[in-house]
Amino acid sequence: MLVQGWMTKEVSTVNEDVSIMKASIIMKEKRIHSLPVVDENGKLIGIITDTDLRDASPSKATTLDVYELNYLLSSMKVRDIMTKDLAYVRPDETVEFAAILMLENKISALPVINDRDVLIGIITQTDIFKVLLNITGVYTGGIQFAFSLEDRPGSIKEAADVIRSYGGRIVSILSTSAEETAEEGRRNVYIRCSAIEEDKLRDLVNTLEDRFIVLYSSRESMEEVEKRRVRIAV
C-alpha cells in the first residue's frame, strides 16, 4: 500500500515568520501534534511539534508576569525552534517504509513531499494503525488462528483449506519467518476467517490441532469495542 492512498492531503501549515504563540493556537484548535513549515512556494523547510513548543515555553517557575510571557511568546518565531533536518516520505513509497522511518526516527508523523520538495500531505501513526487494521480485516470480526507451519510451499494453503472446509471464509493471511517469532525452518502464520457456527468451530479447532501446531485462536467482537470506547466530553 502506498503513502498516497493513506496520507491526509489537507494539511495545516505555517511559514517561518509566524510567532510560536500563533503556531501553538493553530495546533490546539486543529488538535494536531505537528505543524509543517513551508515557504511561499509550498516547499517544506521545517517542522515544529508540540514538544518543541513546550520546550520553548517558559517554565511554570518563571518570575515573568503574564504580559512579559505573552510578549516573549509573540516575539519568538517558528524559525527559532523548528526542526530543519527532518525525515520525510514520498507519495509513491510504501506505508511500511513510512512506518520504518517513524520508528527509526522516534516520531509520530511524516510530511509527504513530491519530487519538487513541495508539501502535499502528512501521514501519522494513526494512519499506520488504520492500514494495519485494513490489512488484517479485524473490523470484520471473525476468528484469527495462529500457526507455526513448516516453511515450505503449500503449507499455508493446507491450513487455509481446512478452515474453508468448515465454512470459514478467509479474510486475511499474514506470515512471518523472523527469527525472534518463529523457529528455524518454520514460519508463524496468522489466518483470519469469518465467523463460524459454534459446533463447527469446536470441530474445526480440534481438526487444526490434530494436523498443525496451533499457537492460539482468538475471536474479537466489535460490540466489545463499543463497550470499551472512552467517551470524552467536548
Summary of the structure (lengths in Angstrom):
residues: 234
radius of gyration: 24.5
end to end distance: 34.5
largest distance: 74.8
contacts: 646
relative contact order: 0.13
helix: 39%
strand: 26%
